[in-house]
């Protein structure tokens, strides 16, 4: 029997949750005040996922960086790999919100998309 | 002199939402003045997700949330000027601004919406001893450098203060390859949202030391390390608890201060607790026709509530402009009659207004006490109230299994159970006009935290 301790993030209460695990199976959740804590704990110990946000370089745009995110949440264990895969990525302006920057990041099947509009730099006049 | 019905100072989340709502309420002559090179304000550097859960029922990043409002502003054809700094607003609502193209210029506004946001409390406000080496940044400055400019402020980081920006930057710097050694918080509780503590610190094994502060900064040219010490209940460092951390960077996330230089300059009365204007139910300051919303009014945790509050300010400014046109200026009266859509329009009869005033026009004071630090608004005029009014406030410390209550004079009218309230999470209670009209002689509404 394995015990995992978590803090519930659903509200400011921040219940200290205790999850009893038998291998990959959740045996019990305690310490929660409401149902949401139970649901959160079960997901968090069996398949924790996160949306990952970062930035990549842009060439020829009004800004040097464009913010990006994973289109859906990816397994928590893949975060470092995802960030590493973005390290040398550079895109060409213009870039618009929702544009796919990298497909299937770190083998997760999830795409990286832009979260900001970066227009082309206007050519200098004269 | 250029003329606009409504001039909005600041093109961040508050200014954008106020503009959209004022336009939707029938005002066409609106100008937003923004000092940065783009609209969206601080959202542009907040690339993390979690914005918009209340407003759009989805988790957006900061730039995406801003874009939703920027698109509305553009689609509605609302005018804005970028790279434009407002220098001053006079008592008669002449806005003095400047930019590179037009130099210094004046704008006569009928109504002004203050939406300047806030800035970070700097090192100078903290009395940390030591030299003034390079490597000390406010968390928001570091955020801008990393997320917008593409620079890393340092490699080994200590963060003082557990405000949300500091927590977010602990994760961001870690993902970008820095080693974040510790987050120290002076108070015995964190100033940030719970989800940020879990997802930004716990996920990455970054320790949070509560009741700790920085007592020394080592390094003359560049930060070489800092000394943390535990503090007692009076926030005094306890001798013998010092710990030294080598680092090249110290980030400060120690609070936000509403940016009210322009407000003060025009004579707006400031609440010393929030450092923001005192406002009535319409979010109008003591200066008639001058409204405030967003972080310039009081610092929020969630942008969704900024948008909601700003929309109310925009709606009320629109009503003010229409009412002023109806009562005084005959040249504008035709616009009033066409714009008065649906809701109770009091613009056409001055006589009715006067009678109504003598019956209902009084002001109810909102009094924060017993754990409640402030309320926004500070006063309510029942005759100007919408059907529903959200009163927002913060508490002074952490209370568990408590109630937040509102007393109408001496009678407890609202009594809501809360499992926990904390200074880091803004609270609200909703009042209805119907409720208040049941107490025609009501003088005060007192807000309290009650422990059973």
Interface residues (C-beta under 8 A of the other chain):
Chain A: X6 X7 X8 X9 X11 X12 X13 X14 X33 X50 X51 X52 X53 X54 X55 X57 X63 X64 X65 X67 X69 X76 X79 X83 X97 X115 X116 X117
Chain B: X44 X47 X48 X49 X59 X60 X61 X62 X63 X64 X67 X146 X147 X148 X149 X150 X175 X176 X193 X194 X195 X197 X198 X199 X202 X203 X419 X420 X421 X422 X424 X425
